[in-house]
């Protein structure tokens, strides 16, 4: 990402976010109760949201690299940017699962929840920032300790 | 043609609110991600916003690595909020009606300036404590329900599939346990 971004970069991100948020509202994922009902096996509708969205995005991920080399607004290559697997995926996933199961809230749905008028969701958003800060502060300190140890060799 | 009553009954039990609102909403969520990907090549996730936004106020090295993307992530999140508000001002308010949308009965509806808004009944402590776990877990686990669940699964990433299975399993156990302890809503 360079400084001289295409003038349509931010407007496009905004439009994408608008559609994304409208969809989260329409699907009622912005309602923690509906997510909790899914996790309690009372309403399996959430599966249609996650897999419906994954199929639509999956088509674009599969087709675009064959149609064009790079994205028009960034020049970035269309490629699979795969996240490496390690223990953290399991540990972090499990911690995320505890939070999701307790509150019925995940990041994207929490922002959308604010949009549908759910002011109580500010508790969850505040909690998410606190959690993200805690792990960031801990990992920053550990990274500093690691580099200090290796430079002492 | 007469529909099979047994199949209808099973569908009514598994999907008491129908499937159309979920399917249409999911397609729109996917479409939002596609618009961003086609234009920019970025597979968008919602949880990195937490760390990238913290880089505005914290000098910690962990957050500073997201400085390059923090501005557009704010715009993306603003878009999500405004998109959901647009939904509230139209369909939730009854200005636009469609047979594809089933309103639901949870939480409380209230009105501000002619717009029907909605707020949850889920207790504040659950939202706060759950939020802290979500904030820690999603960042250590490299993604959330959109980054892993939509974009990761969509690109057939094994890491994301394992991530989704992990948090889905733990979330089901957690939610069932909390419900069994009598905590509601």
Interface residues (C-beta under 8 A of the other chain):
Chain A: X1 X8 X9 X10 X12 X13 X14 X15 X16 X17 X18 X19 X20 X21 X22 X23 X24 X25 X26 X27 X28 X29 X30 X31 X32 X33 X34 X36 X39 X40 X41 X42 X43 X44 X45 X46 X47 X48 X49 X50 X51 X52 X53 X54 X55 X56 X57 X58 X59 X60 X61 X64 X70 X71 X72 X73 X74 X76 X77 X78 X79 X80 X81 X82 X83 X84 X85 X88 X89 X90 X91 X92 X93 X94 X95 X96 X97 X98 X99 X100 X101 X102 X103 X104 X105 X106 X107 X108 X109 X110 X111 X112 X113 X114 X115 X116 X117 X118 X119 X120 X121 X123 X124 X125 X126 X127 X128 X129 X130 X131 X132 X133 X134 X135 X136 X137 X139 X140 X143 X144
Chain B: X14 X15 X16 X17 X18 X19 X21 X22 X23 X24 X25 X26 X27 X28 X29 X30 X31 X32 X33 X34 X35 X36 X37 X38 X39 X40 X41 X42 X43 X44 X46 X47 X49 X50 X51 X53 X54 X58 X60 X61 X62 X63 X68 X69 X71 X72 X75 X76 X77 X78 X79 X80 X81 X82 X83 X84 X85 X86 X87 X88 X91 X92 X101 X104 X106 X107 X110 X112 X115 X116 X117 X118 X119 X120 X121 X122 X124 X126 X127 X128 X129 X130 X131 X132 X133 X134 X135 X136 X137 X138 X139 X140 X141 X142 X143 X144 X145 X146 X149 X150 X151 X152 X153 X154 X155 X156 X157 X158 X159 X160 X162 X163 X164 X166 X167 X168 X169 X170 X171 X172 X173 X174 X175 X176 X177 X178 X179 X185
